[in-house]
Amino acid sequence: MAVLPMKRITVYGLKKDRKAVLEAIQRMGTVEIRDAGDDLNKVDTASFQATFLKASNQARSALEILSKYVPKKSSIFASLEGRKELSEKTYYGFMDSIDEIGRIASGIISLSKGIAEKKAEIVRAQSQIEMLSPWMSLSVPLSFKGTKKTAGFIGSFEGEKTIDELYGIFLNEKDNISVDIDIVSSMPEMTCVLVICGKKDADKAEAILRDAGFMRPQVSALGIPAEQEKFLKEQIKKLEEEIVQAENEIKDFDGTENALKFMADYYTMRYDKYQALSQVGDLKKTFVITGYVPEKDAEKLEMHLSRKYNAAVEIEAVRDDENAPVLLKNNGFSAPVESVIESYSMPGKGDIDPTTVMSIFYYILFGMMLSDFAYGLIVSLGCFWAIRKFKGMEDGLKNSLKMFMICGISTMFWGLMFGGCFGDAFTVISETYFGKTVKFPMLWCDPLSSSMQVLITSFAIGIVHLFTGLGIKFYQCVKKGEYFDAIYDVIFWYLLVGGGIAFLLSTEMFCNMAGLSFRLSPQGAKIAAICAGIGAVGIVLTAGRSSKNVGKRLAKGAYELYGVTSYLSDILSYSRLLALGLSTGVIAQVFNKMGAMVSNAVGDGVIGFVLFLVVFIVGHTLNIGINLLGTYVHTNRLQFVEFFGKFYEGGGEKFNPLKSNTKYYKIKEDF
């Protein structure tokens, strides 16, 4: 349970070595670089960062395209394998061919872009063919306007028209116009026509057609529709052939995946490096790097930089007024839940690292909520196998699996306590198929028949959890020398809440309701009431001590005393330990009974048992998935809201060193 001490580091070196030093720091990943100060010049690296980010994205795009046309078979556990490790020697070997890799990426992207454009052209051509389909019997181009002595109008009317209806449009006019109408195609939606009249009647004919709802064709084809269709089909065929050729050219790049992955990682590292470079002090012939390094790495880093790059390195203690980054360090039991702390907030100034204390409660609460021996065994063995099988797994994922592995062990313990193993699978299977009743061993009680006993236990665990949080606050106050604050903000609450709980244990009604076999003696009840009274008076008198006005001070104290109701709601929150434990067991029992009912309905022993197994496997898979998620969420909630609320301020900044934030390869500095 510790926040690793930090040291301030300042690196001085010749400008010619700046790039090499930054790259070495990046590969070692032990220094968080901070701005060197306003009194020093800085290098503007924005344009370089944009270039590197573009190149990295280009490599990722090329990889995505290549995987589409040359798919690789991968294991369902590929995400557990982690990144491949590259030594410094291999790193520089790849880097020598980075320009060629860039050309490969550009070529793949260009081919893919060409394929997309050709596919778009095919879609447009197919759309034109579709629009040409009503005009296939037309023997003149759609752009036909007439001859030397005639005017031609090609278009359509809405709905299906007969030839008589079309001629009727012109017969209703006072000045009869001589026209020739040819129906090109007719369908319920529209009627396509070719209208020809004398040149001198063109304007009148056009006005008559317009008034009748005549519409010009939307397709912009200059040739005869049948010939235009033939041309478009030939064009589509040619485009399809070009697409196949481009796809084959992309497939020829098979085997360049590793190079493209390196390019993506390389330019990501350069992007990060130039981001850091913008914070480096830039002098005429030298540079200055400032930042923070964990104390345990400081000496080794200093020796490496001074020996290999002839840099001057200063290691200093962090001042009290500095906002140094936070790095946690815990043992193998507690370290897996550091991610839970990080997802809430890192410890701030004055906070202790609560990981160790929290981890104990975390595992207990998680196991009690899931509380099935078989589920815990599955989770633990699955996580253990994955950790042992995939040695290169990323640290974050490995810690998460370790956390669930320990949570699984806790679940197994509570499963034994409550007698749950796939719910009541032992009983159902033995009664259904063997005519006997065999029960899974139960070391304590059945939550269904002894729910009040389990509920009281849940509240007791919650009280211990909350009081532990107050105890940590007491420790923090004493550590800072705030002894009176420790009394006012912790001891008085211990007296009030603890005294109130003890007093309840002296009442017959509460003990009967809780099913307790003992009661606190009248003398004990009197002492509890006195303690609660002292706590209440103390809170009223001291909680508002920041105010000089006596009236305001007492008013604030009284308001703070009202906060005792929050302790009641906090304690009641631990009823979810019983609720989730019951839901896991009850749902498991439902699936067991469903399987047995299906098996009995079939009658045949073998088929019935197979159907039972299907229901059993599907049902328990769903149950373990749903309840694992619910248990994880509610365990976190009990830490964040109830536990941390009693002592934890947070607000610290996580240690974020300049390192190789790569996706595909681990870059290791040999030192």
N, C-alpha and C positions, 0 to 999 in steps of 0.2 A: 504494500500500500504506500506508493510514493510517487511524488512528482519529481522527475529527474532534475537536478540542478543544472542551470544553464550558465554558459560563459559567453561574454561578449568577445568577438573575434574581429581583428582588423588585419587585413592582408595588404602589404605594399609590394609592388613588383614593377619591373620594366614593362613598358607598353607592348614591346614585341612578344612578351610572354602572356599577355592578358588572355588571349583566346585559349591557350593551352591550360592556364590555371583555372579558368572558368569551366572548361570541359572536364578537368580532373575533379573539381568540386562537385560538378553535376553528377558524374559517374559514382562518386563516393556517397553522395546523398546525405551529408551530415551537417550542412550549413544552410540556415535560412538567411538569405541576403536581404538586408534592409537598405533604405536610401542612405547614401554616404553623407548627405547634408546639403543644405542650400548654398553653402560657401564654396562648393566645388562644382566644376563644369560637369555636365552629363552628355552622353552621346544620344542623339535622337535616332532611335532604332525602329520607329513606327513602320516605315516603308519596308525594312528588312523583315519585320515580323509578318507583315501582310504577304510578302513573297514566300516566306517559309510555310506559312499556314496554307497558302494556295497549293504549294508543291505537295505538302502532306495530304491534303484533301484529294489532290490529283491521283496520288498513289493509292489511296483508299478506294477512290472511284474505279480505278483500273482493276484493282483486286476484286471489287464487287462485280464488275463486268466479266472478268475472266472466270469467276466462280459460277456465273450464270451459264456460260457457254462450255466450260470445262468443269463440271461439278465434281467435287472430290468426296468420296465416302468418308464420313467421320463418325466416331463413336458417340453414343448418346451421352457419354461422360466427358466429351471433349472440353467442355467448359471447366472441368476440374483439373485439367492437365497443366494449366498455367502457361507462362511464357517460356520459350527456350532461352537458355543462357548463352551469351556470346562473350568470349574473352576479348580483351583489348586488341589482341593480334587479329582475330577474326573481324572485329569491328572495323579496323583500318583497312583490312582486305576488301570488305564490302564498299567502304567509302571511296576507294580508288576508282570504282566503276559507277559512281553515283550519277554521272552525266549520261552514261549509256542507259542506265535504269530509267532515268527521266524521259529519254527518247522512247523507250518501250512503253511507258505509261501514257505518253502523249499519243503514240501510235494506236494503242488500244482504245483510248477515249475517242480519237478521231474516227476510227472504224465504227465504233458504237454510235457516234453521232451521225455518221453517214447512213447507218442502218436505220436509225430512227427517222431521218429525213426521207429515205426511200419508202419506208412504211407509211409515212404521212402522204407521200405522193400517190402510193397505191390506193389509200383510202379516198383521196380526192378523185382519182380516176374511176374508182368503183362508184363513187357518188355521182359522177358525171354520166356513167353508163346507166345507172338507175334512172336519172332524170331524162336520159335520151330514150328510154324504153317506150314511152307513148308515141314517139315520133319515128319509129323504125320504118314505117311504110311510106314516109315522106321521100319523094324523089328529088327534091331540091334542097339546097342548104338551108339551115334554120335562119341564116342571115339574109335569105332571099327577100328583096324589096320590090321586085317586079322586073319588067323588061323595058324596052325603049318606048312602047306604047301602052303598057299596062302597069298597074301598081299591085303589089302583092302584100298580103297581111297574114302572117303566121302567128297563131296564138291559140288560146283556149277560153272556153266558157265554163262557168261553174255548173256542175251537175251534168246529167246525161241529156243531150239534145238530139232531136230528129232533124233530118234534112229539111223537112217542111217548116219546122220551127225556125230554123236558121234563115231560110229564105224569107220567112214572114217578117223578120226584122227589117228588111229593106222594102217590102211591099207596103208597109204602113206609112211610108214617107210620101209626101205630096209629089216630089220630083222623083220619079222612079229612076233607080240606078241599076244599070245592068251589071250583075255580078255573077261570078262562078264560084261555087262553094264546094270544097272537097273535104269530107270528114276523114281525117288521118287516123284517129282512134276515138273510141267512145267507151266510157265507163261511168259507174254511178257518181264518181267524184268529179269528173270533168270530161269535157269533149274538146278534142284537139282538132283544129280546122286550118285549111288554107283557103283564103279568100282572095280572088283576083277580080279587078275592075279596070275600067279604062283610066288612063292617066289623068284625064280631065276631072274624073269623079273621085280622085284619091282623097281629097280633103273631106268631102261629104261622107264618103264611106268610112273614113277613120273616125269621124265624129259619131256616126251611127253605131259603129262597133264599140266605141268607148262608152257610149250611153247604155249599151246592152251588157256591159260588164266584161268586155273582151280584155284578155291579159296576154302580154307578150311572154314567150318562153323564158324561164329563169336560167336555163342552161346556156352557157356562152360557147356554143360550138359553131364554127364557121363552115365546116364541110357538110356533106350529106350525112344524116344521122347514122345510116348503116355503115358507111365508110369510116365515120368518126368512131363508132363503136369498135370496129376492127382495129383501128389505129390505137385506141386506148387499151384494148386487150393485149396487143403486141407490146405496148409500153409497160403494162403490168408484168408481163412475162419477162421482159428484159430487166425490170427492177427486181423481180424475185430472184433472177439469176445473179444479179449484182449483190443482193443481200446474202445469198448462199456463199458467194465468193468471199465477201467481207467476214462472214461468220467463220469460214475456214481459216482466213488469215488471223482472226482472233485466236482460234484454237491452236494455231501454230506457235502462239506465245506460251503454251502449256509448259510448265517447268520454270517460269520466271516468278512464281508466287513468292518465294523466299526473298528474292531481290526487291520486289515491290513492297513487301512487308518491311524490309530494312529501310527502304526509302521513306515510307510513311513514318516510321519511328525516328529516323535520322532527322528529318525536317521538323518533327515535333520537338525533338531535343534542341534543335537550333532555335526554334521559336521560343522555347522556354529560356534558353541561354541569352538570347537577345533581349528578352523581357528583363532578365536580371541585369544585363549589361546597361540598360537604361538607368539603373540605380547605382552604377559604379562611378566613383569619382574619377574624372579624367583630367590629368595634368599634362604638361608638355611632353615629358618622356616617361612618366610613370602613371600608375593607376592605384586606386585605393578601393578595397572591398571591405564593407562592414556588415556585421550580422551576428547571429547567435549559433552556438554549437553546444551540444550536450557535453557536460564536463568529462564524461567517460571517454569521449572521442577527441577531446581537444588536443591532448599530447600527441597522439598518433597522427592527427591531421597536420599539426605544426611540423612534425618531423618530415612528413611526406612532402609538403609544399616547399619547405626550406631546402631539403636535400635534392629534390628532382627539378625544381624550378627556380632555385636560388631566391625565393621570396622571403621577405621579412614578415613574420607573423607575431602579432601581439594578442595575448590571451588575458582578459581582465574579468574581474568579478562583476556581476550585474548589480547596478545601483538599485536602491529601494524604489526610486521614482520611475524606473523603467518598466515598460509593459512587455516583459519577456514572454516568448511563446511557451506553451505547456506541452510536455511530453511525459506520458505515463509509463511506469514500469512496475509490473506486478508478477507474481509467481504464476506457475502453470495452471493453478486452480482458478485464479481470479482474472488473469489476463484476457480470457475469452469474452468476458462481459465488458471490456473497455469500450467496445463499439456502442454499447447501450449508453454509457456515459457520454461519449462523443455525440451521439444522436440527440442528446438533451442539451448539454453545454459542458465545456471543459472547465475544470476548477479555476476560479478567479483568485485574486489576492486574498489571503486569509483563509481560503478553503483548503481542507485536506483532500487527498484523493480518497473518495469513498468506495473505490472499486472492491476492495477486499470484503468490507462489511456488507456491501450491497450484494456481492456475489453469493454469500451464504444464504441470505434471504431469497435471492433470485431463484436459486436452484430448489430451495424448499417450496416456495410458492408455486413454481412451475410444475414440479412433480405432483403436488397436492391437487392442482387443478386438472391435470391429465389423468393421473392416478389409475393407470392400467398396466400391469406387469408386462403383458405381451407388447403393448404399444411402446413402452419404454425400452424393451429389449430390441425391438425392430429399429427404433431411432438410434439407440446406442451402437448396435452392431453395424448399421448402415454408415453412420458417421465414422466409426473406427475403421471400417474397411476402406472408405474413401480416403481418409488421411494416410493410411499405410500404403495404399495402392498408388496414389498420385503424389509423388515426392515433390514435384515442381509446383504444386498448388500455390496460388497467391496467398499471402499472409492473412489478408482480411477474410477470405473465404475459409481458410484453415481455422482461424480463430472462431468463426461462426459455427463451423462443424464441431469444434471442440466444446463450445458452449452447449450445443444441442446434445452432444454425447453425454455430458455430465447431467444435463437436464433429463436425459433418458434414464440414467442410473437412478436419479431421484424419483422419477416416475415409477420405476420398477419397485423401489422401496415402498412408495405409497400404495402401489398395486398389491403388494404383499400385506400391507397394513389393512387395506379395505377388502382384500380377497377378490380382486378383479383381474381377470386374464381373458382378453377378448370378451369382456362382460362376464356373463355366466356360461361361456361356451362349454366348460367342463361338464356342468350339470345338464345342459341341453343335449349335448352329444351322447353322454352316458345314458340318459333316460330314453333318448330316441332310438339309439342303435344297440344298446347293451342291456336295457331293462334294469339298470342300476342307477343309483344316485351317487355321483362322485363330485365333490366340490373342491375348488381350488383353495389351498390353505389361506386362512384369514387370521392375521396376528392381532387384530384389534377389534374392528366392528364393521358392520355393513352400513354404508351411508344412507341407504334407503330406509332401513328399519331403525337406525339410530341417528337420524338427521339432526336432532337437537344437540346431541353430544358432539357431532362433527362441527355444527355451527358454532357452539361455544368454544371449541378448540380453535376454530378459524378466528374468532374474535380475540382469543388469547394470543395467538400468533401475531395478529394485527397490533395488539397493544404492545407486545414486545418490540415489534418492528418500529412503531411510532416512538416509543420511549428510547429506543436505540438512536433514532434520529436526534431526539432531544439531547441524549448523552453526548453525541458528537458535537452538537452546538456548545454544550458545556465545556468540552475539551478545547474547542477553538477559542472560546472566551478566555479560559484560563491560560492558554498558550500565549495569547496576546496581552495578558496581564489585566484583563477586564473582569476582575473578580466579582464586583457588584453586579455587573450585567449577567454574569453566570447565575447569580442568585435570583435576580429579578426576572430574567427571561427563561430560566430553565427550572430552577428549584421550586419556585412558586407554582409553575405549571405541573411539575411532578406532584406537589402536595395536593393541588386542586383535583387534577384528573385521577391520580392514584388514590387519593382519599375518597373521591366519589365512587370509584369502582369498588374499593374495599367496603364502603358503606353498603353498596348494593348487595354484597355477599353476606351481609348480616340480616337481610330482609327475607322473610319466609316466602313471600310471593315470588321474588326473583329466583331464589334457589329451587323452588318447586317447578317454576317455568323452565329453568335451565336444566332441570334434572340432576342437580348437584346433591351429593350425599352428605354434604357438610354445610355448616353455617358459621359465620364469624360470630364470636361471643359478643355479648352486649358491651363489655369493656373494649373489645377491639373496635366495635362500631362507634363507640364514643371517641376513641383515638382517631379513627378515620374521619369522623365529622370535624373534629378539631383541626386535623391536618388540612382538610378541604377548606375550612373556614380561613385558616391562616393563609393558604394559597390565594383564595379569593380576595381577601383584604390586601394582601401584598401586591396583587396584580392591579387592583384599583388605585393603590397609592403610588405605584412605581412605573406602570406602563406608559403614563404620559409625562414622564420626568423631563422630557426635552422642552416642555412648556414652562415658562416662569410663572405664568398666572395660575394660581391655585385652583380656580374654578375650571379652567381649561384642562389642567392636569388631571383632576378627578373625573371630568367628563370623558377624556380620552381613556382613562383607566377603566371606567365603567363600560365603555364601548369595547375595549379590549377583552374585558371579562365576558362579554357576550360571545366572544369568539370560542368559548368552551363548546358551543353547539357544533363548531366545525370539527372538534375532536370526536363528537358523537357520530357525525356523518362519515368521518374518516374510518372510525372503527367499524361502522356498518358496511363500509365498502368491502371489507374482507369477507363478507358473506358470499362474494363471488367465488371464493375458494370452494365452498360447498356447492354452489350453483353449477359451476363448470365441471366439477368432479361428478356430480349427479348426471349432468347432460351426457358426459362421455359414457358413463356406465349404462344409463337408460337406453340411449340410442344403440349401443352395442347389444344390449339384451333384445331390443326390438328386431334387429337384423338376425340374431340367432333364432328367435321364435319364427320369423318369416321363413328362414331357411328350413326349419323343422316342419312348418306347415306345408311348404311346397313338397318336401320329401315325403311326408305322410300322405299327401293328396295323390302323388304318383303311385305309391304302393310298392313298385319294383325296387328292390334293395339297392342295386348298383346305380340305376338311373336316378333314383331318389337321392342317393348320396352325392352323385355328381352335381345334381341341381342344387343340393344343399351347399356344396363347396362353391358353386358359382355365386349364389346369394351371399355366402359368408365372405368370400374374397372381395367382391364388389362393395358390399355394405361396409365392411371394416376399413377398406381403403378410403372410402368417402369419409367415414367417421374420423379416422386418424388425421386425414388432411384438414378437415374443417376444424376439429378441436385443437390441432397443433397451432393453427393460425389464431384461433380465439385465445388459447392459453398464452401464446407469445404476446399478443396485444395487451391482454389484461395484466400479465405479469409486469410489463413495462409501465402500464398505467399506475399500478400500485407503487412502483419506485418513483416515477416522475411526480405524481400528485401528492400522495400521502407521505412518502419517506423523504424525498428531497425538499418538500415544502417546509420541513421542520428545521433545516439547518443550512441548506445548500444555496449559495448565491450564484455561482457559475460566472459566466461572462469571460472566461479565459480564452485565449486564442491558441488554437492547435498549432503545434510545431509543423511548419510546412517548408521543409528544406528544398533547395534546388536539387532536383534529381532527375533521373531518366524516367519521365512519365510516359513510358512506351506501352504499346498495346500488344506487340508480338514478341519482342525480345527483351531479355534482361541484359543490360550492359554492365559488365563488372570491371572495375578498376583493379589491376594487379598491383597491390602494394602491401 
